[in-house]
Amino acid sequence: MAGGELVFGMSAAFSGPARGLGMEYHRGLSAAFEHVNARGGAGGWRLKLALRDDAYDPATAMRNTIAFVEQDRVFALLGYVGTPTTARVLPLLKHYEARSVLLLFPLTGADMLRELPPGHTCVCNLRASYLEETRNLVNALVAGGYRRVAVFHQADVYGRNGWDGVRRALGAYRLTMVSEATYRRGASFEQDFRREVALILSGQPDAIVTVGTAPACAAFVRDARAAGYTGLVSTLSFADADNLAKLLQGHARKSGRDYLSGLVFSQVVPSYEDESLPAARAYRQAMESARLSRPPQLVPDEYVPQRLSFVGFEGFLAGMALAEAVERMGPEPSRDRLRQALMTMKAVDLGLGEPADLRPGPGQGLRRTYLTVFSNGRFGGVDSLRGVKGGAPSFAAKGARP
């Protein structure tokens, strides 16, 4: 903190295969900060991000966190990306409890962040949990007639969390997974997943749930379609639908094969195309006027940002939620006052048509999840998964522009 400026430390993947998540979340947060700062700041305070690249590596995220607290003395931690990275940081938050260090709105639905011991009020969540996301997804699959479900997941705490959510949700219907396969964190789109595809297809699934990042999930879809699988494939929100679709579209232009039909994307925010929502309109307007630059020192490899994205929209909502907390904090900011302000945010209207509980500890954030498909160059919501399998899916894109 310096003068009229509050600095928030963000450790995320700005390089490596998962960099799309870090870049898009950063772009959404930055657009929100620009929007707030252009109007005089939050309670008169300008909001600023301090960035460190962790490349989706837990040990690096831990070192970054120590540097943020000990060297940079940031006001709070904000927008960390990923379950394995955030899981490594949780013990540090306990260590820094006397300094009232908060982790705000991480991009993960990990249950460990929502099942903290009583009095452990160091984390505030915005998005729905993976248990809620997988339960809603499995409910939709079963309602759509899909009962032979397989799971392809990342071999770490994130992947296991999603796997466990699917297992529990299927158990409610007295169903079990017909097959499963894992991959190691850090996989690129160029990786060969034919072995994992064979393991999954041995169970003869009619639907596959993937719990991974965009490059790995896209590569799995590519190899599953090449192996002749025509059933439904679904992803969780962390798979970064916009970048996943971009990867598959690029490969489709080379191979002539359709990879996006029969692909369903679970989301924790509604479509940024839905102009009936005040938050979506504000996000689109903020992105149009924002002067966002890629931090060159953090991105050694090429990345072409999305104009708009689900992850960016979530980042924008996180930035606006933070601004509301700073407004409520009063004229003399402190970490303790920020925590106290957040404790008042039980039912906050972020412009989504539903309240968000942003309190640390018992707070959950948003609870609703959404199902989307990609067709005719854009994402649109679906209320049912019947008929999505095979061929081009049909949907009514709620609020979407032509």
Summary of the structure (lengths in Angstrom):
residues: 402
radius of gyration: 20.3
end to end distance: 44.6
largest distance: 62.3
contacts: 1496
relative contact order: 0.16
helix: 40%
strand: 17%
